[in-house]
Amino acid sequence: MATSSSSSSLFKLAREIGTAVSQKKGGGWYGPHMAAAARAIADRMPLVDIILEVRDARIPFSSEFDQLRNHHPFSSSRRILVLNKMDLASPTQFKEWIAFFNQQNCPSFGVNSHNKDNVKEFLKFLQAHVRNLRKSDYDASSDTVTVMLLGIPNVGKSALANSLHQIGRITAAEKGKLRHATVSPQPGETKDIYSLKIASHPNIYVLDTPGILPPEIHDVEVCSKLALTGAIRDSLVGEKELAQYFLDQSSGSESGMIWKRQNPTDHTQDFMVQKVRKSLYEIMSCFNRNLDHEKDLVKLIEAEFKALREAFQIPMDSGEDADSKVASKLLNLYRTGRLGHYTLDHLPKRRAPCE
């Protein structure tokens, strides 16, 4: 059985992906529209009552909204950290992250924006937070509270805004046409700031904003995780490279994404997922090389790609296009949570995110 890959091999892949993205920053993910959106958000931030910083629960550290930390420090009473896509993260590690943020005096809440019951609970949490704020340092005479959603691209801000709007209107028994913020699996689709009403008594409006990344990301591992989770367009890196990075992550003993621990005889009704898990399990089980060596790691990933071609039933005569199809299908299974629930970020030893 293969031994775990070292941090050096992992860093090499992360560095390649990070370099590929950083070299295209001028005409890639940070274009004029993102710069304009960053200025518009900076102008609006001093005018809102509460900030909801939305992060990806799979990367609670890497998906930090850099502009909020650098340009407009909010007190912990006026800032709530929302870990969205909690259904895609490791349940155990998710609880550890929530506990960590709360210990750092950073009110936090886990959300699955597609789960109505969960969003309803979050709305109640937000309303309670507003009531407490109005009793303390907030102008209780105001009939309206404005909440701004902030975050990097593709963390689910628009989906959360729509769910809050829909549930809030139903709870308040209000009539009228529902509004919708644009939702897309691709990053960077939200171009403008939208206002949606989510509660009454007092009236609470949420501002959905475009996702913003800093002009430069110097940490290559952070950059790679952003690309893997879809915060940066695949076209800037390449689906095959991202799939290779994903498989490298899955071979590490510290990542929690170990195929040899997946039960190849589980009872999932998703037969495609079952075949993929079984294929990766078998490859990992019989691979008797040291993954500390880069050449051995490359051979493992090549073997996994070959096994996945069979699992996905991709014709052998597809040529070089076969690997692209494997990569696309594998990334889709990972990003939709069908392969399991994984958290890529490890808890930091010391960090105060709500200073």
URLINRA-V121296 format. One record per residue. N is the residue number from 0. SS is DSSP state (A for helix, B for strand, O for the rest). PHI is phi in whole degrees, 0 to 359 (* if undefined). NEAR is the number of other C-alpha atoms within 10 Angstrom. Layout:
BEGIN
[[N,SS,PHI,NEAR] [N,SS,PHI,NEAR]]
END
This chain:
BEGIN
[[0,O,*,12] [1,O,291,19] [2,B,274,15] [3,O,294,18] [4,O,287,22] [5,O,279,19] [6,A,294,12] [7,A,293,12] [8,A,292,18] [9,A,297,19] [10,A,295,16] [11,A,298,15] [12,A,296,21] [13,A,298,23] [14,A,295,18] [15,A,296,16] [16,A,292,24] [17,A,300,24] [18,A,294,18] [19,A,300,17] [20,A,286,26] [21,A,297,19] [22,O,290,12] [23,O,251,13] [24,O,299,16] [25,O,296,13] [26,O,248,10] [27,O,253,14] [28,O,280,23] [29,O,255,18] [30,O,260,12] [31,A,302,11] [32,A,295,14] [33,A,287,20] [34,A,296,14] [35,A,294,13] [36,A,295,19] [37,A,297,18] [38,A,292,10] [39,A,295,15] [40,A,294,19] [41,A,300,15] [42,A,289,10] [43,A,277,12] [44,A,306,19] [45,O,294,12] [46,O,264,11] [47,O,266,15] [48,O,268,19] [49,B,222,25] [50,B,254,24] [51,B,252,21] [52,B,273,22] [53,B,265,31] [54,B,238,29] [55,B,277,29] [56,A,297,31] [57,A,283,26] [58,A,224,21] [59,O,298,24] [60,O,269,19] [61,O,293,22] [62,O,265,27] [63,O,301,20] [64,O,274,20] [65,A,297,14] [66,A,297,18] [67,A,294,17] [68,A,290,13] [69,A,269,8] [70,A,246,10] [71,O,211,11] [72,O,292,15] [73,O,258,18] [74,O,293,14] [75,A,299,17] [76,A,287,18] [77,A,248,20] [78,B,222,20] [79,B,237,22] [80,B,267,24] [81,B,251,27] [82,B,265,27] [83,B,274,26] [84,O,63,21] [85,A,298,23] [86,A,289,21] [87,A,260,22] [88,O,263,23] [89,O,296,19] [90,A,303,15] [91,A,294,11] [92,A,291,20] [93,A,298,22] [94,A,298,13] [95,A,294,14] [96,A,293,22] [97,A,300,21] [98,A,297,14] [99,A,297,20] [100,A,296,19] [101,A,296,15] [102,A,295,11] [103,O,272,16] [104,O,62,15] [105,O,237,22] [106,O,306,19] [107,B,220,20] [108,B,208,19] [109,B,268,23] [110,B,224,25] [111,O,244,22] [112,O,296,24] [113,O,260,16] [114,O,254,12] [115,A,298,15] [116,A,297,12] [117,A,294,13] [118,A,294,21] [119,A,297,19] [120,A,295,13] [121,A,294,19] [122,A,297,19] [123,A,297,13] [124,A,299,12] [125,A,294,19] [126,A,296,18] [127,A,295,12] [128,A,296,16] [129,A,296,22] [130,A,299,13] [131,A,294,13] [132,A,293,17] [133,A,292,15] [134,A,281,10] [135,O,252,11] [136,O,254,10] [137,O,252,15] [138,O,288,12] [139,O,292,15] [140,O,284,7] [141,O,287,10] [142,O,270,11] [143,B,228,15] [144,B,241,22] [145,B,250,17] [146,B,242,26] [147,B,249,25] [148,B,273,22] [149,B,234,27] [150,O,168,27] [151,O,285,28] [152,O,297,29] [153,O,65,29] [154,O,263,24] [155,O,95,25] [156,A,297,30] [157,A,293,25] [158,A,297,21] [159,A,292,23] [160,A,300,28] [161,A,297,24] [162,A,294,23] [163,A,297,24] [164,A,297,25] [165,A,296,20] [166,A,291,18] [167,A,297,22] [168,A,293,19] [169,A,294,13] [170,A,297,13] [171,O,276,12] [172,O,55,9] [173,O,271,12] [174,O,257,8] [175,O,119,6] [176,O,285,7] [177,O,287,12] [178,O,264,13] [179,O,221,16] [180,O,278,22] [181,O,292,16] [182,O,240,17] [183,O,209,13] [184,O,290,12] [185,O,269,14] [186,O,290,21] [187,O,85,21] [188,O,279,15] [189,O,281,22] [190,O,253,14] [191,O,234,17] [192,O,264,17] [193,B,247,19] [194,B,249,18] [195,B,228,22] [196,B,278,22] [197,B,237,24] [198,B,197,26] [199,O,234,18] [200,O,57,10] [201,O,278,14] [202,B,290,13] [203,B,240,21] [204,B,246,22] [205,B,252,25] [206,B,258,23] [207,B,275,25] [208,O,235,26] [209,O,296,27] [210,O,288,27] [211,O,234,25] [212,O,246,23] [213,O,293,16] [214,O,301,14] [215,O,226,13] [216,O,238,15] [217,O,275,12] [218,O,278,13] [219,A,292,21] [220,A,290,21] [221,A,300,20] [222,A,301,24] [223,A,293,28] [224,A,293,24] [225,A,297,21] [226,A,292,22] [227,A,294,24] [228,O,273,22] [229,O,96,18] [230,O,285,25] [231,O,239,25] [232,O,302,21] [233,A,301,19] [234,A,296,10] [235,A,281,18] [236,O,241,21] [237,O,115,17] [238,A,296,23] [239,A,296,19] [240,A,296,18] [241,A,293,24] [242,A,296,24] [243,A,296,20] [244,A,296,23] [245,A,300,22] [246,A,294,21] [247,A,296,24] [248,A,301,20] [249,A,289,21] [250,O,268,27] [251,O,272,19] [252,O,288,13] [253,O,266,15] [254,O,276,15] [255,O,79,17] [256,O,245,23] [257,O,255,18] [258,A,294,23] [259,A,292,19] [260,A,268,11] [261,O,285,15] [262,O,283,12] [263,O,290,17] [264,O,246,10] [265,O,294,10] [266,O,257,9] [267,O,297,10] [268,O,274,8] [269,O,274,10] [270,A,293,11] [271,A,296,16] [272,A,297,18] [273,A,300,19] [274,A,293,18] [275,A,295,22] [276,A,299,22] [277,A,297,22] [278,A,297,22] [279,A,292,25] [280,A,299,19] [281,A,294,15] [282,A,297,19] [283,A,296,24] [284,A,291,14] [285,A,256,10] [286,O,274,16] [287,O,256,13] [288,O,231,17] [289,B,268,16] [290,O,283,22] [291,O,293,17] [292,O,267,13] [293,A,300,16] [294,A,297,12] [295,A,291,17] [296,A,296,23] [297,A,298,15] [298,A,295,14] [299,A,298,22] [300,A,295,21] [301,A,297,14] [302,A,294,15] [303,A,292,20] [304,A,298,23] [305,A,296,16] [306,A,294,20] [307,A,289,25] [308,A,300,20] [309,A,289,15] [310,A,297,20] [311,O,274,16] [312,O,57,11] [313,O,269,15] [314,O,306,10] [315,A,293,11] [316,A,273,8] [317,A,285,12] [318,O,67,9] [319,O,295,9] [320,A,293,11] [321,A,298,18] [322,A,296,20] [323,A,295,17] [324,A,292,17] [325,A,299,24] [326,A,298,23] [327,A,298,17] [328,A,292,15] [329,A,294,25] [330,A,297,21] [331,A,296,14] [332,A,296,16] [333,A,293,18] [334,A,290,16] [335,O,267,13] [336,O,82,15] [337,O,286,16] [338,O,272,22] [339,O,132,17] [340,O,248,20] [341,O,230,25] [342,O,245,21] [343,O,272,23] [344,O,271,19] [345,O,263,16] [346,O,298,13] [347,O,286,10] [348,O,289,6] [349,O,219,8] [350,O,192,12] [351,O,242,12] [352,O,288,15] [353,O,243,19] [354,O,295,12]]
END
